[in-house]
Amino acid sequence: MANAGQQIGHLERGVGLWGALSTNVLNMVGVGPFLTIPLALAAMGGPQAMLGWILGALLALCDGMVWAELGSRIPNSGGSYHYLLRAFGPKSLGKLMAFLFLWQSLLVGPISIASGAVGFADYASVFHPLSATHLKLLAMALCMVNMAVLYRSIRSIGILSVVVTVVVLATCCWIILSGFTHFHPATAFDFPPHAFQISHAFWLGLGSATLIATYDYGGYNNVCLIGGEIKNPTRNIPRAVLFSIMIVAVLYLAMNISILGTLPWREAQHSRVIVADFMQAVHGAFAARVVSLLILIASWGSAFAILLGFSRIPYAAAANGEFPAIFAKVHSKDHFPTVSLLYMGVASMLMCLFSLADLIAGLIVIQTMLQFLGQCIAVILLRRQSPPGPGSFRMPLYPLPALVALLGWLYIVATSQMKHIAVGAGLTVAGTVFFLIQANRAREWPFQKA
């Protein structure tokens, strides 16, 4: 598919550890936890929803070790595309697995970006009531602004990430301290009758709460998507992945317990802007508006970081000759992928036409079915092919973390609604058919001549 006349450039390794870590944290701490705490409470019917956050943190840590080893071993922009291709065979099944990752990323990327933008617009309504049309236009405008901000050198983006991350962490600390100073154990641990009774409904509720938690924890892999732009990647990629998970897990758990210890869960589960309601109860209306402004900054930063990461995936595939060469075009001066960035930005604007619930609904299930399950297997296959090189990260207790992550993702899919599973399955079938048609035309695997 490559055009012989197309200039394919190389990315610059201009992001250090702090830039990489802040990019991950920005991706993880967006508007998600400020909107989804009520969803988790409703899923389990009480503060026992904290189990979902704890299970989500465990799954994120185990899966993070998978990402850390793969990212340290294959530090290329595009992340999973390269991991799946190499693990499953670049001339056999790996071609299909890598293509399916690319296939789903063309939809998952814009959906992920749009979910942050739509959440931003929802929280903006705290300051002024907005119609449904105005909310969609505001979300689309945010995507456009982020596309413009990212249309520049990666060095300045790394500095910007650090600045916004400081704002995000300060906001989280304010929420946590406010909660701890007004904490009431009887409110936090007001479990309904039979809250921990093991039943089919309990496991379904726990699965839903864990899915919500993994959506909010998601983003620790962002540094792997820009692996070709990370300095000293064999050390900095694993550090950025694992440190970001630990930081955000502590923040999330502390924020949850702080809010649950102040707002009765029966009231909180119906809130659309739970942190604003929390600050209103603790400090009054002015604090509620200030924290809402800070959350808007956080949600902007999250959408910004997701666009940064996903804009590198089509570039990586095109640079490898597996996608139209126009996506491999980089800026002649600042060395960033131009066409790939513009595609993700425009597509995310279109996705803003859907509601936040619609965007979140199938996101985790689709990624799990077409990417996360395959990666847990990929890290084991690569270990069998050859051990990690000198200085590369090796997951502790191998292969236990990979197996725990694999079981965790299977549990989330098994407890999801059938319509979401059907979307993931349909996307897989459609992608496989498209791949086979293209492979047959090019007489490539599995149609190559013996």
PyMOL commands that set and color helices and strands:
alter all, ss='L'
color gray80, all
select helices_A, chain A and resi 17-28+32-44+47-73+80-88+93-124+132-150+154-181+185-188+200-217+222-225+227-229+233-260+265-268+274-282+285-310+312-319+325-328+338-351+356-361+363-385+400-414+418-442
alter helices_A, ss='H'
color red, helices_A
deselect
rebuild
show_as cartoon
